[in-house]
Amino acid sequence: MKSTEGTFQSVWTLGEQRDGRISPVSYELLAWGRDLADKRGTTLASVILGYNLKDRVNTLIEHGADIIYVVDNPALEHAYPDAHAAVLEKLVREFLPEIFIASATTYGRTIMPVLAAKLETGLTADCTGLDIDPETGLLIQTRPAIGGNVMATIKTPKHRPQMSTVRPRSRKPLASDASRKGQVIVRECPDDAYASKVKFLEFIKDETTALPIQEAEIVVSGGKGLKDAKNFQMVHELADLLGASVGASRQAVDLGWIPYSHQVGLSGKTVSPHLYVCAGVSGAVQHIAGMSSADIVVAINNDPDAPIFRVCDFGIVGDAIEIIPILIEKLQSQKATSPK
Ligand SMILES: Cc1cc2nc3c(=O)[nH]c(=O)nc-3n(C[C@H](O)[C@H](O)[C@H](O)COP(=O)(O)OP(=O)(O)OC[C@H]3O[C@@H](n4cnc5c(N)ncnc54)[C@H](O)[C@@H]3O)c2cc1C
């Protein structure tokens, strides 16, 4: 849509749910949205599609939304891209938001390009930062480019809405405030909007990891410095003892030591845990791009000049294959002696 086609206002976020439960990424997105809406002096709305969720959306208001648009219909229970994008298109054309952001999850990455194409506007995928240009009021969309070596700043000056997907875990949610008040608007759409060519067969859960690395409070990652797959088992053992999820560098994934779903970094997942422990990881920019928002970083590397030491809070210079077993032993003995 051309920016001259109407009066575009308000910031929208795309809420996510599974089985009627609001996904935590929806709250992270609201933290971004709140900043943008306040800077633009406008309202923040969250739009959420699904089935049986009308009564569960108030938490979005508690996390910063002023308005919730809900479309609650059995046809939207599963994330069929054609139906979800068609419904979103109708809402956008009716309410004309100036900014519409989504999380760069499988859902956001699938729906937003279809929607942007339908609306004939731009979409900046996988942003790590969003802001408002104080002079023009335009959305400033920042994302790594050229293999993570530069940060590109992208604007959408002539089309609306300005659309982006933002990396999950790139922002902490605002504290929940049960006293916040907002408006819930439940919409229905004409039947043709719900039509889909996709048929749901079954949902198969990824059983390779207890908690996805993006959601973990502690992540223990291994890199090529662990030398072989057998040694990588130590990373799993250390993670188990810490109640952590296992991450990996791209080299470790490429060597087949662990599936891609565990890769941390530019072409993998962004994590934002309280504690990030990595062993045998050099600290390439593309890896750092995925873990730089961790609160505390502990690095084990035998090269004192490894770049990872420039971003860690605690560095251990030494052979990870000797150091990890020591850590495992210490944790085991601490567990054995600590009161139940
Ligand atoms: C477009 C693009 C996207 C990319 N995306 C990602 C990404 O998402 N994630 C990612 O991780 N990488 C990514 N990469 C690759 C990245 O550039 C690096 O090649 C990769 O991160 C290196 O992995 P590594 O640290 O395990 O291996 P290396 O760089 O080989 O480092 C191994 C480290 O282990 C240390 N070491 C060796 N032996 C020991 C030992 N016994 N004990 C302790 N330390 C030891 C070495 O000193 C070294 O620092 C990407 C690259 C490109 C071009």
The ligand as an ORCA input file, in Angstrom:
! r2SCAN-3c Opt
* xyz 0 1
  C      27.006    -16.192      6.605
  C      27.617    -16.934      7.752
  C      26.784    -17.334      8.786
  C      27.333    -17.998      9.890
  N      26.507    -18.368     10.913
  C      27.040    -18.916     12.018
  C      26.228    -19.232     13.144
  O      25.008    -19.066     13.132
  N      26.825    -19.751     14.237
  C      28.161    -19.983     14.293
  O      28.650    -20.472     15.338
  N      28.955    -19.726     13.235
  C      28.422    -19.210     12.095
  N      29.224    -18.988     11.027
  C      30.600    -19.557     11.028
  C      31.591    -18.731     11.808
  O      32.187    -17.774     10.964
  C      32.705    -19.636     12.384
  O      33.285    -20.375     11.335
  C      32.204    -20.607     13.456
  O      31.466    -19.934     14.440
  C      33.421    -21.253     14.111
  O      33.004    -22.305     14.914
  P      33.927    -22.767     16.116
  O      34.186    -21.608     17.009
  O      33.340    -23.993     16.702
  O      35.261    -23.262     15.364
  P      36.689    -22.569     15.206
  O      36.574    -21.198     14.673
  O      37.503    -23.543     14.462
  O      37.194    -22.410     16.693
  C      37.533    -23.471     17.521
  C      38.053    -22.835     18.788
  O      38.340    -23.868     19.695
  C      39.578    -23.567     20.341
  N      40.145    -24.840     20.763
  C      40.815    -25.762     20.021
  N      41.148    -26.811     20.789
  C      40.660    -26.544     22.030
  C      40.672    -27.246     23.244
  N      41.222    -28.456     23.356
  N      40.097    -26.663     24.337
  C      39.537    -25.433     24.269
  N      39.489    -24.746     23.124
  C      40.022    -25.298     22.008
  C      40.414    -22.842     19.312
  O      41.369    -22.015     19.953
  C      39.341    -22.037     18.585
  O      39.209    -20.754     19.173
  C      28.724    -18.319      9.923
  C      29.543    -17.912      8.865
  C      28.994    -17.238      7.798
  C      29.895    -16.803      6.690
*
